[in-house]
Amino acid sequence: MHRGLYYEDGKLAKVIEAGRYKIPRRHRWLRRRPTVEVMLVDVRERELTIKGQEILTADKVAIRVSILVQFRVTDPKAAIHTVDNFEDRLYSDVQLAARRSLASMTLEEILTNRNRLSEDILSDVTESANGYGVAIRRADVKDLIFPGNLQEIMNRVLAAERHSEAQLVEARTRAEVEQIEAQSRAETTRCDAEAEAEARRLRELAEAEATRAKVEAETRAYEERAKAAEVLEGHPALLRLAELETLRELAQNANARLYLGLDRVSLNGTDSGKHDS
């Protein structure tokens, strides 16, 4: 996909879209026409790689970095007329922006936050690139190369970090298992306590109900005896019948003994007092 810069006698006349166009002849009927030239400008999205830039970080570590930039020409006229070569200018702008950004970052920050470099480049170069008709879509770190001794140290550090992370995960898993077991024990203890409390409550309710029933039964028995006493007091014959009924029941038991108060009578018929037998 291209755009055309249409020149007449070396002067830009217009920007033409994609299509078929007829360029007029230079001479016609002895009348001179302007010399027409068309320069094609590619406006498709393209990639530009800034390779192997050696940069010192904020903590004085020399690293080599490669950056991949995706861009497209949005204004063909500005891209051709504002700068000598817009690709070379974009290369330089991104290179300088990357140097400024990386020089302000420590090695640890570079390793843990590569997105910051992309963000810094975009914020630093976007406005200036727009000035010569180029829009930057993204700028990402493609490669990071460290000095040999530093690479070995970093590998050891990364191995130690992975080992520490594995130990941390194991410790967390063990702690979570212990926590779950403790919660399970606490829940079991709580359930047992609730069951015991419920059983104790039911026993107390049963005992209270039994005591109440016993008291009510004794009360009713007392009231019935009181009523019977009142009836017997008013009817002595009934009392005598009750005594005879009692004697009859006792007589049916061979082991029962009955002691009655009798008058003592002497052999000569004189009263000699009373005795109990």
Summary of the structure (lengths in Angstrom):
residues: 277
radius of gyration: 58.6
end to end distance: 144.7
largest distance: 200.8
contacts: 647
relative contact order: 0.07
helix: 55%
strand: 25%
